[in-house]
Amino acid sequence: MLSLTHAAAGAVAGEFIPNPYLAFITGIVIHFFMDKIPHFWPAGRMGKGAVIVLDNIFSILFLFGLYAFPETRNASIIAGALGGVSVDFYFVLIMRTKGKWAEWHTNRQPHKEEPIWFITDILIFTSLVALLVLTVK
C-alpha cells in the first residue's frame, strides 16, 4: 500500500487519540493491518522505482500539508501520520528493502500487478481524507 495512504490512516487515528506518542504507535500498528489489504504494486524494477519516488514525494507533501493548516496542526494528527509512514520510510528509504524484517514486511502483503488494484489505495485514501476533513475540530 502507498505510504500516502498509511499517512492518511495515521492522521485520522491521531485525530481520535490525544496522546502524540500513542498516536504514533497506533499509526505503525494500523500500517501493518492495512498492508494486508490487496493493493497494486508494479512487477518491474523501473515501475517500482517510479512508484516509490512519487509516493514518498506526495507523502512528504501530505505531512507538510498537515502542518500548514492550523486545523490539523495537532501534534497527535501529525504523529499518527508519521507513524503510518515510518514503516515504509524505514524499510524502503533507509534499509532499501534489505534484511529479514524488510523481507517479512514485503512478503506479507498481497501485491497485485494489475493496475486496477490501484483503486484500492485511491478509495481508502480519499475516504480517510474525507473523514479527516469532517472530524478535525
Legacy VTK file of the C-alpha trace (Angstrom):
# vtk DataFile Version 3.0
C-alpha trace
ASCII
DATASET POLYDATA
POINTS 137 float
0.000 0.000 0.000
1.184 3.521 -0.655
2.848 5.436 2.160
0.463 8.271 1.381
-2.495 6.060 2.303
-0.734 4.997 5.502
-0.108 8.656 6.366
-3.803 9.462 5.969
-4.792 6.499 8.177
-2.329 7.576 10.860
-3.594 11.153 10.709
-7.189 10.005 11.223
-6.095 7.856 14.166
-4.266 10.863 15.606
-7.454 12.899 15.470
-9.064 10.476 17.920
-6.022 9.796 20.119
-4.997 12.813 22.221
-1.544 11.474 23.137
1.004 12.014 20.277
3.171 9.077 21.367
0.209 6.735 21.388
-0.949 8.179 18.049
2.491 7.460 16.545
2.432 3.849 17.766
-1.159 3.447 16.556
-0.102 4.718 13.120
2.539 1.989 12.988
0.095 -0.717 14.072
-2.552 0.413 11.581
0.132 0.328 8.865
0.600 -3.425 9.317
-3.141 -4.115 9.274
-3.632 -2.033 6.137
-0.812 -3.831 4.339
-2.935 -6.995 4.441
-5.476 -5.372 2.088
-4.773 -6.422 -1.534
-3.261 -3.496 -3.438
-1.306 -2.641 -6.576
2.454 -2.880 -6.754
4.306 -2.910 -10.091
6.275 -6.018 -11.060
9.094 -4.274 -12.955
12.038 -2.701 -11.188
11.691 0.587 -13.091
7.990 0.821 -12.250
8.682 0.189 -8.562
11.268 2.958 -8.517
8.855 5.456 -10.039
6.081 4.497 -7.614
8.436 4.750 -4.626
9.740 8.185 -5.641
6.301 9.649 -6.368
4.747 8.068 -3.286
7.420 9.471 -0.996
7.188 12.938 -2.552
3.403 13.005 -2.069
3.692 11.544 1.446
6.114 14.286 2.475
3.874 16.926 0.896
0.908 15.470 2.808
2.835 15.694 6.086
3.814 19.303 5.376
0.204 20.000 4.414
-0.986 18.730 7.779
1.342 21.174 9.477
0.471 24.058 7.155
-3.208 24.175 8.100
-3.954 25.378 11.638
-6.904 22.969 11.879
-4.597 19.961 11.516
-1.617 21.378 13.403
-2.390 18.967 16.180
0.603 17.002 17.492
-1.408 13.769 17.598
-2.576 14.075 13.981
0.949 14.692 12.738
2.406 11.976 14.998
-0.172 9.458 13.756
0.654 10.310 10.153
4.384 9.996 10.867
3.774 6.621 12.492
1.824 5.482 9.446
4.622 6.324 7.016
7.539 5.450 9.287
7.446 1.747 8.447
7.758 2.302 4.696
10.225 5.159 5.117
12.401 2.901 7.254
12.241 -0.252 5.152
12.193 1.383 1.720
14.314 4.510 2.121
16.737 3.576 4.879
17.062 -0.197 4.644
16.397 -0.257 0.892
14.263 -3.365 1.450
17.189 -5.452 2.726
17.202 -7.667 5.780
14.844 -10.138 7.404
12.327 -7.558 8.688
12.145 -5.771 5.342
11.637 -9.097 3.558
8.926 -10.045 6.073
7.232 -6.666 5.563
7.217 -7.084 1.785
6.241 -10.762 1.663
3.218 -10.451 3.956
1.490 -8.033 1.598
-0.893 -9.210 -1.143
0.630 -7.263 -4.038
-1.349 -7.258 -7.267
0.318 -6.419 -10.576
-2.839 -5.322 -12.397
-3.126 -1.507 -12.249
-6.851 -1.778 -11.480
-5.807 -2.624 -7.904
-4.547 0.953 -7.573
-8.211 1.803 -6.989
-7.842 0.229 -3.534
-5.366 2.925 -2.494
-7.384 5.697 -4.120
-10.634 4.701 -2.401
-9.044 4.209 1.008
-7.017 7.430 0.787
-9.954 9.594 -0.325
-12.203 8.071 2.347
-9.621 8.762 5.044
-9.034 12.349 3.904
-12.798 12.945 3.820
-13.067 11.533 7.347
-10.194 13.730 8.482
-11.824 16.822 6.975
-15.134 16.002 8.636
-13.707 15.243 12.078
-10.920 17.785 12.565
-12.024 20.323 15.139
LINES 1 138
137 0 1 2 3 4 5 6 7 8 9 10 11 12 13 14 15 16 17 18 19 20 21 22 23 24 25 26 27 28 29 30 31 32 33 34 35 36 37 38 39 40 41 42 43 44 45 46 47 48 49 50 51 52 53 54 55 56 57 58 59 60 61 62 63 64 65 66 67 68 69 70 71 72 73 74 75 76 77 78 79 80 81 82 83 84 85 86 87 88 89 90 91 92 93 94 95 96 97 98 99 100 101 102 103 104 105 106 107 108 109 110 111 112 113 114 115 116 117 118 119 120 121 122 123 124 125 126 127 128 129 130 131 132 133 134 135 136
